[in-house]
Amino acid sequence: MSESEGSHTSETAGTAAGELADGPDTSPPGMHPVHHVSRFSLIWAVLLFQVKLLADGFRDLLLSPLSFGAAILGLIFGGKEPDRYFRRLLRFGRKTDLLINLFGQHHHGTTAEKLVQPLERRIAEEYDKGGWLSRSADRLNRTLDQVNKNIETPTPSQSDCETPLKK
């Protein structure tokens, strides 16, 4: 994953959990293993991506009929510049594209990532407090660690487990 695609959580959280993803593990042993922080970063990135997809889709639904309206207005009232309303619509679309920042390629100005930074910090603070969010995340991480361990550890094959049937 490139730096712009998935490291925004560790860059913006400003908490111990967020700092671990990019730097050495300075927390006491067993507190926040790097792969646990990476899981949080993945979940956050997917949730944010889904919200951005929703915003992008809504914007597209809005722009589609507006483009016809802009064309009609331009043809009727545009005079020597029949495309002026359509150009305004395209400019609006570019601005919203920068704001939505669907694939995280824009890093200047107001973007969706910058708009949700306060929420992201608040979630990280709640996690660091050790309340329900921390307990839930720890439970999820223990479950996922066990699943990963089971996948990494080869299980005995069917033939190794079979016992002769007694007749």
Backbone as JSON Lines, residues from 0, in Angstrom:
{"i":0,"aa":"M","n":[0.86,-1.17,0.0],"ca":[0.0,0.0,0.0],"c":[0.9,1.22,0.0]}
{"i":1,"aa":"S","n":[0.58,2.2,-0.84],"ca":[1.42,3.38,-0.91],"c":[1.14,4.28,0.28]}
{"i":2,"aa":"E","n":[2.02,5.25,0.47],"ca":[1.91,6.12,1.62],"c":[0.6,6.9,1.6]}
{"i":3,"aa":"S","n":[0.18,7.33,0.42],"ca":[-1.04,8.13,0.35],"c":[-2.3,7.29,0.5]}
{"i":4,"aa":"E","n":[-2.22,6.0,0.31],"ca":[-3.42,5.18,0.37],"c":[-3.8,4.75,1.77]}
{"i":5,"aa":"G","n":[-2.84,4.53,2.66],"ca":[-3.26,3.95,3.91],"c":[-2.62,4.48,5.15]}
{"i":6,"aa":"S","n":[-1.76,5.47,5.07],"ca":[-1.07,5.88,6.27],"c":[-1.67,7.12,6.9]}
{"i":7,"aa":"H","n":[-2.81,7.59,6.4],"ca":[-3.38,8.81,6.96],"c":[-3.76,8.66,8.41]}
{"i":8,"aa":"T","n":[-4.16,7.5,8.84],"ca":[-4.57,7.32,10.23],"c":[-3.41,7.58,11.16]}
{"i":9,"aa":"S","n":[-2.26,7.01,10.87],"ca":[-1.13,7.21,11.75],"c":[-0.61,8.64,11.68]}
{"i":10,"aa":"E","n":[-0.83,9.3,10.56],"ca":[-0.36,10.66,10.43],"c":[-1.25,11.64,11.18]}
{"i":11,"aa":"T","n":[-2.54,11.35,11.28],"ca":[-3.46,12.32,11.83],"c":[-3.93,12.01,13.24]}
{"i":12,"aa":"A","n":[-3.81,10.8,13.69],"ca":[-4.39,10.46,14.99],"c":[-3.68,11.17,16.12]}
{"i":13,"aa":"G","n":[-2.35,11.24,16.08],"ca":[-1.61,11.93,17.11],"c":[-1.64,11.26,18.46]}
{"i":14,"aa":"T","n":[-2.04,10.02,18.53],"ca":[-2.08,9.3,19.79],"c":[-1.09,8.17,19.75]}
{"i":15,"aa":"A","n":[-0.93,7.53,20.87],"ca":[0.02,6.41,20.92],"c":[-0.35,5.34,19.92]}
{"i":16,"aa":"A","n":[-1.63,5.05,19.79],"ca":[-2.04,4.01,18.85],"c":[-1.71,4.42,17.43]}
{"i":17,"aa":"G","n":[-1.96,5.68,17.08],"ca":[-1.69,6.15,15.73],"c":[-0.22,6.23,15.42]}
{"i":18,"aa":"E","n":[0.62,6.54,16.4],"ca":[2.04,6.7,16.17],"c":[2.75,5.38,15.93]}
{"i":19,"aa":"L","n":[2.16,4.29,16.38],"ca":[2.84,3.0,16.24],"c":[2.91,2.48,14.83]}
{"i":20,"aa":"A","n":[1.96,2.86,14.0],"ca":[1.9,2.28,12.66],"c":[3.14,2.62,11.84]}
{"i":21,"aa":"D","n":[3.68,3.83,11.99],"ca":[4.82,4.23,11.18],"c":[6.15,4.13,11.93]}
{"i":22,"aa":"G","n":[6.14,4.17,13.24],"ca":[7.37,4.2,14.0],"c":[7.6,2.9,14.74]}
{"i":23,"aa":"P","n":[8.71,2.84,15.48],"ca":[8.97,1.63,16.26],"c":[7.95,1.48,17.37]}
{"i":24,"aa":"D","n":[7.76,0.24,17.8],"ca":[6.8,-0.05,18.85],"c":[7.4,0.37,20.18]}
{"i":25,"aa":"T","n":[6.99,1.55,20.68],"ca":[7.52,2.08,21.93],"c":[6.61,1.78,23.1]}
{"i":26,"aa":"S","n":[5.47,1.16,22.86],"ca":[4.56,0.85,23.95],"c":[5.06,-0.35,24.72]}
{"i":27,"aa":"P","n":[4.6,-0.5,25.97],"ca":[4.99,-1.69,26.74],"c":[4.57,-2.95,26.0]}
{"i":28,"aa":"P","n":[5.3,-4.05,26.19],"ca":[4.98,-5.29,25.48],"c":[3.52,-5.68,25.68]}
{"i":29,"aa":"G","n":[2.88,-6.04,24.58],"ca":[1.5,-6.5,24.63],"c":[0.46,-5.39,24.59]}
{"i":30,"aa":"M","n":[0.84,-4.13,24.61],"ca":[-0.13,-3.03,24.64],"c":[-0.79,-2.79,23.28]}
{"i":31,"aa":"H","n":[-0.04,-2.4,22.29],"ca":[-0.58,-2.11,20.96],"c":[0.36,-2.66,19.91]}
{"i":32,"aa":"P","n":[0.34,-3.95,19.65],"ca":[1.22,-4.48,18.59],"c":[0.93,-3.77,17.26]}
{"i":33,"aa":"V","n":[1.96,-3.63,16.47],"ca":[1.85,-2.9,15.21],"c":[0.75,-3.48,14.32]}
{"i":34,"aa":"H","n":[0.62,-4.8,14.26],"ca":[-0.41,-5.36,13.39],"c":[-1.82,-5.04,13.9]}
{"i":35,"aa":"H","n":[-1.99,-4.8,15.19],"ca":[-3.29,-4.39,15.71],"c":[-3.6,-2.97,15.25]}
{"i":36,"aa":"V","n":[-2.6,-2.1,15.3],"ca":[-2.77,-0.73,14.82],"c":[-3.05,-0.73,13.32]}
{"i":37,"aa":"S","n":[-2.37,-1.61,12.59],"ca":[-2.61,-1.72,11.15],"c":[-4.03,-2.15,10.86]}
{"i":38,"aa":"R","n":[-4.59,-3.02,11.69],"ca":[-5.98,-3.43,11.51],"c":[-6.92,-2.25,11.7]}
{"i":39,"aa":"F","n":[-6.67,-1.46,12.74],"ca":[-7.49,-0.26,12.97],"c":[-7.38,0.68,11.77]}
{"i":40,"aa":"S","n":[-6.17,0.86,11.26],"ca":[-5.97,1.73,10.1],"c":[-6.74,1.22,8.89]}
{"i":41,"aa":"L","n":[-6.74,-0.08,8.69],"ca":[-7.47,-0.67,7.56],"c":[-8.97,-0.45,7.73]}
{"i":42,"aa":"I","n":[-9.49,-0.71,8.91],"ca":[-10.93,-0.55,9.15],"c":[-11.33,0.91,8.93]}
{"i":43,"aa":"W","n":[-10.53,1.83,9.47],"ca":[-10.82,3.25,9.31],"c":[-10.77,3.65,7.83]}
{"i":44,"aa":"A","n":[-9.75,3.19,7.1],"ca":[-9.6,3.52,5.69],"c":[-10.79,2.99,4.88]}
{"i":45,"aa":"V","n":[-11.24,1.79,5.18],"ca":[-12.38,1.21,4.44],"c":[-13.66,1.98,4.76]}
{"i":46,"aa":"L","n":[-13.88,2.32,6.03],"ca":[-15.08,3.09,6.39],"c":[-15.06,4.46,5.7]}
{"i":47,"aa":"L","n":[-13.92,5.13,5.73],"ca":[-13.82,6.44,5.08],"c":[-14.02,6.31,3.58]}
{"i":48,"aa":"F","n":[-13.46,5.28,2.98],"ca":[-13.62,5.05,1.55],"c":[-15.09,4.84,1.2]}
{"i":49,"aa":"Q","n":[-15.82,4.11,2.03],"ca":[-17.25,3.88,1.79],"c":[-18.04,5.18,1.87]}
{"i":50,"aa":"V","n":[-17.71,6.03,2.83],"ca":[-18.39,7.33,2.95],"c":[-18.08,8.18,1.72]}
{"i":51,"aa":"K","n":[-16.82,8.15,1.29],"ca":[-16.43,8.92,0.11],"c":[-17.1,8.38,-1.16]}
{"i":52,"aa":"L","n":[-17.24,7.06,-1.27],"ca":[-17.96,6.48,-2.41],"c":[-19.42,6.94,-2.42]}
{"i":53,"aa":"L","n":[-20.02,6.97,-1.24],"ca":[-21.41,7.43,-1.12],"c":[-21.51,8.89,-1.55]}
{"i":54,"aa":"A","n":[-20.6,9.74,-1.07],"ca":[-20.61,11.16,-1.44],"c":[-20.38,11.32,-2.94]}
{"i":55,"aa":"D","n":[-19.45,10.56,-3.49],"ca":[-19.14,10.63,-4.91],"c":[-20.35,10.2,-5.74]}
{"i":56,"aa":"G","n":[-20.99,9.14,-5.32],"ca":[-22.18,8.65,-6.04],"c":[-23.32,9.65,-5.98]}
{"i":57,"aa":"F","n":[-23.52,10.25,-4.8],"ca":[-24.57,11.25,-4.66],"c":[-24.28,12.44,-5.55]}
{"i":58,"aa":"R","n":[-23.01,12.87,-5.56],"ca":[-22.61,13.99,-6.42],"c":[-22.87,13.66,-7.89]}
{"i":59,"aa":"D","n":[-22.54,12.44,-8.3],"ca":[-22.77,12.03,-9.69],"c":[-24.26,12.03,-10.03]}
{"i":60,"aa":"L","n":[-25.08,11.55,-9.1],"ca":[-26.53,11.57,-9.32],"c":[-27.05,13.0,-9.46]}
{"i":61,"aa":"L","n":[-26.46,13.91,-8.72],"ca":[-26.85,15.31,-8.78],"c":[-26.37,15.96,-10.08]}
{"i":62,"aa":"L","n":[-25.13,15.68,-10.48],"ca":[-24.56,16.33,-11.66],"c":[-25.2,15.87,-12.97]}
{"i":63,"aa":"S","n":[-25.65,14.64,-13.02],"ca":[-26.2,14.12,-14.26],"c":[-27.39,14.95,-14.77]}
{"i":64,"aa":"P","n":[-28.45,15.13,-13.99],"ca":[-29.55,15.95,-14.51],"c":[-29.18,17.42,-14.62]}
{"i":65,"aa":"L","n":[-28.3,17.9,-13.72],"ca":[-27.89,19.3,-13.79],"c":[-27.14,19.6,-15.09]}
{"i":66,"aa":"S","n":[-26.42,18.61,-15.61],"ca":[-25.69,18.85,-16.86],"c":[-26.66,19.1,-18.01]}
{"i":67,"aa":"F","n":[-27.77,18.39,-18.03],"ca":[-28.78,18.65,-19.05],"c":[-29.38,20.04,-18.87]}
{"i":68,"aa":"G","n":[-29.66,20.4,-17.63],"ca":[-30.19,21.73,-17.35],"c":[-29.21,22.83,-17.76]}
{"i":69,"aa":"A","n":[-27.93,22.62,-17.48],"ca":[-26.91,23.61,-17.85],"c":[-26.83,23.75,-19.37]}
{"i":70,"aa":"A","n":[-26.94,22.63,-20.07],"ca":[-26.9,22.67,-21.53],"c":[-28.11,23.41,-22.09]}
{"i":71,"aa":"I","n":[-29.28,23.12,-21.55],"ca":[-30.5,23.78,-22.02],"c":[-30.43,25.29,-21.74]}
{"i":72,"aa":"L","n":[-30.01,25.65,-20.52],"ca":[-29.87,27.07,-20.18],"c":[-28.86,27.75,-21.1]}
{"i":73,"aa":"G","n":[-27.76,27.05,-21.36],"ca":[-26.74,27.63,-22.24],"c":[-27.25,27.83,-23.65]}
{"i":74,"aa":"L","n":[-28.01,26.88,-24.15],"ca":[-28.54,27.01,-25.5],"c":[-29.56,28.16,-25.59]}
{"i":75,"aa":"I","n":[-30.33,28.35,-24.52],"ca":[-31.36,29.38,-24.55],"c":[-30.8,30.76,-24.18]}
{"i":76,"aa":"F","n":[-30.01,30.82,-23.1],"ca":[-29.57,32.11,-22.58],"c":[-28.07,32.38,-22.74]}
{"i":77,"aa":"G","n":[-27.36,31.44,-23.33],"ca":[-25.9,31.54,-23.39],"c":[-25.33,32.53,-24.37]}
{"i":78,"aa":"G","n":[-26.09,32.92,-25.34],"ca":[-25.6,33.87,-26.33],"c":[-24.36,33.34,-27.03]}
{"i":79,"aa":"K","n":[-23.3,34.14,-26.99],"ca":[-22.05,33.76,-27.65],"c":[-21.26,32.72,-26.86]}
{"i":80,"aa":"E","n":[-21.68,32.44,-25.62],"ca":[-21.02,31.43,-24.78],"c":[-22.05,30.38,-24.32]}
{"i":81,"aa":"P","n":[-22.51,29.55,-25.22],"ca":[-23.55,28.6,-24.82],"c":[-23.06,27.56,-23.81]}
{"i":82,"aa":"D","n":[-21.77,27.42,-23.68],"ca":[-21.25,26.42,-22.74],"c":[-20.93,26.98,-21.36]}
{"i":83,"aa":"R","n":[-21.23,28.25,-21.09],"ca":[-20.81,28.85,-19.82],"c":[-21.43,28.17,-18.59]}
{"i":84,"aa":"Y","n":[-22.68,27.79,-18.64],"ca":[-23.31,27.12,-17.5],"c":[-22.74,25.72,-17.32]}
{"i":85,"aa":"F","n":[-22.48,25.08,-18.43],"ca":[-21.88,23.75,-18.36],"c":[-20.47,23.83,-17.79]}
{"i":86,"aa":"R","n":[-19.7,24.84,-18.17],"ca":[-18.34,25.02,-17.62],"c":[-18.4,25.27,-16.11]}
{"i":87,"aa":"R","n":[-19.39,26.03,-15.67],"ca":[-19.56,26.27,-14.23],"c":[-19.85,24.95,-13.5]}
{"i":88,"aa":"L","n":[-20.68,24.15,-14.14],"ca":[-21.0,22.84,-13.56],"c":[-19.74,21.97,-13.47]}
{"i":89,"aa":"L","n":[-18.93,21.98,-14.51],"ca":[-17.68,21.21,-14.49],"c":[-16.74,21.73,-13.41]}
{"i":90,"aa":"R","n":[-16.68,23.05,-13.24],"ca":[-15.83,23.63,-12.19],"c":[-16.31,23.17,-10.81]}
{"i":91,"aa":"F","n":[-17.63,23.17,-10.62],"ca":[-18.21,22.67,-9.37],"c":[-17.82,21.19,-9.18]}
{"i":92,"aa":"G","n":[-17.93,20.4,-10.23],"ca":[-17.57,18.98,-10.16],"c":[-16.11,18.78,-9.78]}
{"i":93,"aa":"R","n":[-15.21,19.59,-10.35],"ca":[-13.78,19.49,-10.0],"c":[-13.55,19.84,-8.54]}
{"i":94,"aa":"K","n":[-14.24,20.88,-8.05],"ca":[-14.09,21.28,-6.64],"c":[-14.56,20.16,-5.7]}
{"i":95,"aa":"T","n":[-15.7,19.58,-6.03],"ca":[-16.2,18.5,-5.18],"c":[-15.32,17.26,-5.29]}
{"i":96,"aa":"D","n":[-14.71,17.06,-6.45],"ca":[-13.78,15.94,-6.61],"c":[-12.58,16.12,-5.68]}
{"i":97,"aa":"L","n":[-12.07,17.34,-5.58],"ca":[-10.96,17.62,-4.66],"c":[-11.39,17.41,-3.21]}
{"i":98,"aa":"L","n":[-12.59,17.83,-2.89],"ca":[-13.11,17.69,-1.53],"c":[-13.32,16.22,-1.17]}
{"i":99,"aa":"I","n":[-13.97,15.49,-2.03],"ca":[-14.24,14.07,-1.76],"c":[-12.93,13.29,-1.73]}
{"i":100,"aa":"N","n":[-12.04,13.59,-2.67],"ca":[-10.7,12.98,-2.67],"c":[-10.8,11.46,-2.57]}
{"i":101,"aa":"L","n":[-11.59,10.88,-3.45],"ca":[-11.94,9.47,-3.38],"c":[-10.74,8.55,-3.21]}
{"i":102,"aa":"F","n":[-9.69,8.76,-3.96],"ca":[-8.54,7.85,-3.9],"c":[-7.36,8.45,-3.14]}
{"i":103,"aa":"G","n":[-7.57,9.53,-2.42],"ca":[-6.53,10.1,-1.57],"c":[-5.36,10.7,-2.31]}
{"i":104,"aa":"Q","n":[-5.55,11.12,-3.55],"ca":[-4.43,11.65,-4.32],"c":[-4.19,13.14,-4.08]}
{"i":105,"aa":"H","n":[-5.15,13.85,-3.5],"ca":[-5.0,15.28,-3.26],"c":[-4.59,15.51,-1.8]}
{"i":106,"aa":"H","n":[-3.6,16.36,-1.61],"ca":[-3.1,16.58,-0.25],"c":[-3.13,18.04,0.17]}
{"i":107,"aa":"H","n":[-3.64,18.92,-0.67],"ca":[-3.68,20.35,-0.35],"c":[-5.13,20.81,-0.3]}
{"i":108,"aa":"G","n":[-5.38,21.77,0.55],"ca":[-6.74,22.29,0.67],"c":[-7.6,21.37,1.53]}
{"i":109,"aa":"T","n":[-8.88,21.66,1.52],"ca":[-9.84,20.88,2.31],"c":[-10.16,19.59,1.58]}
{"i":110,"aa":"T","n":[-9.99,18.48,2.27],"ca":[-10.33,17.16,1.71],"c":[-11.17,16.42,2.75]}
{"i":111,"aa":"A","n":[-11.77,15.33,2.33],"ca":[-12.57,14.52,3.25],"c":[-11.72,14.05,4.43]}
{"i":112,"aa":"E","n":[-10.47,13.68,4.15],"ca":[-9.58,13.23,5.23],"c":[-9.41,14.31,6.29]}
{"i":113,"aa":"K","n":[-9.22,15.55,5.84],"ca":[-9.04,16.64,6.8],"c":[-10.34,16.95,7.55]}
{"i":114,"aa":"L","n":[-11.46,16.76,6.89],"ca":[-12.74,17.01,7.55],"c":[-13.03,16.0,8.66]}
{"i":115,"aa":"V","n":[-12.56,14.77,8.51],"ca":[-12.86,13.76,9.53],"c":[-11.74,13.61,10.56]}
{"i":116,"aa":"Q","n":[-10.68,14.39,10.47],"ca":[-9.6,14.29,11.45],"c":[-10.08,14.45,12.89]}
{"i":117,"aa":"P","n":[-10.95,15.42,13.2],"ca":[-11.42,15.51,14.59],"c":[-12.12,14.24,15.06]}
{"i":118,"aa":"L","n":[-12.93,13.63,14.21],"ca":[-13.61,12.38,14.57],"c":[-12.58,11.27,14.76]}
{"i":119,"aa":"E","n":[-11.61,11.2,13.89],"ca":[-10.58,10.17,13.99],"c":[-9.79,10.32,15.3]}
{"i":120,"aa":"R","n":[-9.45,11.56,15.64],"ca":[-8.74,11.81,16.91],"c":[-9.59,11.4,18.1]}
{"i":121,"aa":"R","n":[-10.87,11.72,18.03],"ca":[-11.79,11.39,19.13],"c":[-11.89,9.88,19.32]}
{"i":122,"aa":"I","n":[-11.98,9.15,18.22],"ca":[-12.04,7.69,18.31],"c":[-10.75,7.14,18.92]}
{"i":123,"aa":"A","n":[-9.6,7.67,18.48],"ca":[-8.32,7.22,19.03],"c":[-8.22,7.54,20.52]}
{"i":124,"aa":"E","n":[-8.73,8.71,20.93],"ca":[-8.72,9.08,22.35],"c":[-9.6,8.12,23.15]}
{"i":125,"aa":"E","n":[-10.77,7.81,22.63],"ca":[-11.67,6.87,23.31],"c":[-11.01,5.51,23.45]}
{"i":126,"aa":"Y","n":[-10.32,5.09,22.4],"ca":[-9.62,3.81,22.46],"c":[-8.54,3.85,23.54]}
{"i":127,"aa":"D","n":[-7.78,4.93,23.58],"ca":[-6.69,5.05,24.55],"c":[-7.19,5.13,25.99]}
{"i":128,"aa":"K","n":[-8.44,5.56,26.19],"ca":[-9.01,5.62,27.54],"c":[-9.22,4.24,28.13]}
{"i":129,"aa":"G","n":[-9.36,3.23,27.26],"ca":[-9.53,1.86,27.75],"c":[-10.95,1.45,28.03]}
{"i":130,"aa":"G","n":[-11.91,2.15,27.49],"ca":[-13.32,1.83,27.71],"c":[-13.82,0.74,26.78]}
{"i":131,"aa":"W","n":[-15.11,0.83,26.45],"ca":[-15.77,-0.19,25.64],"c":[-15.12,-0.34,24.28]}
{"i":132,"aa":"L","n":[-14.66,0.76,23.69],"ca":[-14.04,0.69,22.37],"c":[-12.74,-0.1,22.43]}
{"i":133,"aa":"S","n":[-11.97,0.15,23.45],"ca":[-10.71,-0.57,23.63],"c":[-10.96,-2.05,23.89]}
{"i":134,"aa":"R","n":[-11.92,-2.35,24.77],"ca":[-12.25,-3.75,25.05],"c":[-12.74,-4.48,23.79]}
{"i":135,"aa":"S","n":[-13.59,-3.81,23.02],"ca":[-14.1,-4.41,21.78],"c":[-12.97,-4.65,20.78]}
{"i":136,"aa":"A","n":[-12.1,-3.66,20.64],"ca":[-10.97,-3.8,19.7],"c":[-10.04,-4.91,20.16]}
{"i":137,"aa":"D","n":[-9.79,-4.98,21.46],"ca":[-8.91,-6.05,21.98],"c":[-9.53,-7.43,21.74]}
{"i":138,"aa":"R","n":[-10.83,-7.54,21.95],"ca":[-11.52,-8.81,21.71],"c":[-11.44,-9.19,20.23]}
{"i":139,"aa":"L","n":[-11.67,-8.22,19.36],"ca":[-11.57,-8.47,17.93],"c":[-10.15,-8.87,17.55]}
{"i":140,"aa":"N","n":[-9.16,-8.18,18.1],"ca":[-7.76,-8.51,17.79],"c":[-7.38,-9.9,18.29]}
{"i":141,"aa":"R","n":[-7.84,-10.27,19.47],"ca":[-7.55,-11.62,19.97],"c":[-8.16,-12.68,19.04]}
{"i":142,"aa":"T","n":[-9.39,-12.43,18.61],"ca":[-10.06,-13.36,17.7],"c":[-9.3,-13.45,16.38]}
{"i":143,"aa":"L","n":[-8.95,-12.3,15.82],"ca":[-8.22,-12.29,14.55],"c":[-6.82,-12.9,14.7]}
{"i":144,"aa":"D","n":[-6.16,-12.67,15.84],"ca":[-4.86,-13.29,16.08],"c":[-5.0,-14.82,16.08]}
{"i":145,"aa":"Q","n":[-6.06,-15.31,16.71],"ca":[-6.28,-16.75,16.75],"c":[-6.57,-17.29,15.35]}
{"i":146,"aa":"V","n":[-7.4,-16.58,14.59],"ca":[-7.7,-17.0,13.22],"c":[-6.42,-17.02,12.39]}
{"i":147,"aa":"N","n":[-5.61,-15.97,12.52],"ca":[-4.35,-15.92,11.78],"c":[-3.42,-17.05,12.2]}
{"i":148,"aa":"K","n":[-3.39,-17.35,13.49],"ca":[-2.53,-18.42,13.99],"c":[-2.99,-19.76,13.42]}
{"i":149,"aa":"N","n":[-4.29,-19.97,13.39],"ca":[-4.83,-21.22,12.85],"c":[-4.54,-21.36,11.36]}
{"i":150,"aa":"I","n":[-4.57,-20.26,10.65],"ca":[-4.28,-20.3,9.21],"c":[-2.81,-20.56,8.97]}
{"i":151,"aa":"E","n":[-1.95,-19.93,9.78],"ca":[-0.5,-20.08,9.61],"c":[-0.02,-21.46,10.04]}
{"i":152,"aa":"T","n":[-0.68,-22.05,11.03],"ca":[-0.28,-23.37,11.51],"c":[-0.98,-24.43,10.69]}
{"i":153,"aa":"P","n":[-0.22,-25.26,9.98],"ca":[-0.89,-26.28,9.17],"c":[-1.66,-27.25,10.05]}
{"i":154,"aa":"T","n":[-2.85,-27.55,9.62],"ca":[-3.67,-28.49,10.37],"c":[-3.35,-29.89,9.86]}
{"i":155,"aa":"P","n":[-3.5,-30.87,10.73],"ca":[-3.25,-32.25,10.28],"c":[-4.2,-32.59,9.14]}
{"i":156,"aa":"S","n":[-3.7,-33.36,8.2],"ca":[-4.55,-33.74,7.07],"c":[-5.6,-34.75,7.53]}
{"i":157,"aa":"Q","n":[-6.59,-34.92,6.72],"ca":[-7.69,-35.83,7.04],"c":[-7.16,-37.23,7.33]}
{"i":158,"aa":"S","n":[-6.18,-37.67,6.55],"ca":[-5.68,-39.04,6.73],"c":[-4.94,-39.2,8.06]}
{"i":159,"aa":"D","n":[-4.36,-38.13,8.58],"ca":[-3.66,-38.2,9.86],"c":[-4.65,-38.35,11.02]}
{"i":160,"aa":"C","n":[-5.86,-37.89,10.82],"ca":[-6.86,-37.92,11.9],"c":[-7.71,-39.18,11.88]}
{"i":161,"aa":"E","n":[-7.71,-39.88,10.8],"ca":[-8.58,-41.03,10.7],"c":[-8.09,-42.18,11.57]}
{"i":162,"aa":"T","n":[-9.02,-42.81,12.19],"ca":[-8.69,-44.02,12.96],"c":[-9.45,-45.18,12.33]}
{"i":163,"aa":"P","n":[-8.9,-46.33,12.4],"ca":[-9.61,-47.46,11.81],"c":[-10.96,-47.67,12.49]}
{"i":164,"aa":"L","n":[-11.96,-47.92,11.72],"ca":[-13.29,-48.18,12.27],"c":[-13.34,-49.61,12.76]}
{"i":165,"aa":"K","n":[-13.92,-49.76,13.93],"ca":[-14.1,-51.1,14.49],"c":[-15.4,-51.66,13.96]}
{"i":166,"aa":"K","n":[-15.36,-52.89,13.57],"ca":[-16.59,-53.51,13.07],"c":[-17.18,-54.42,14.11]}
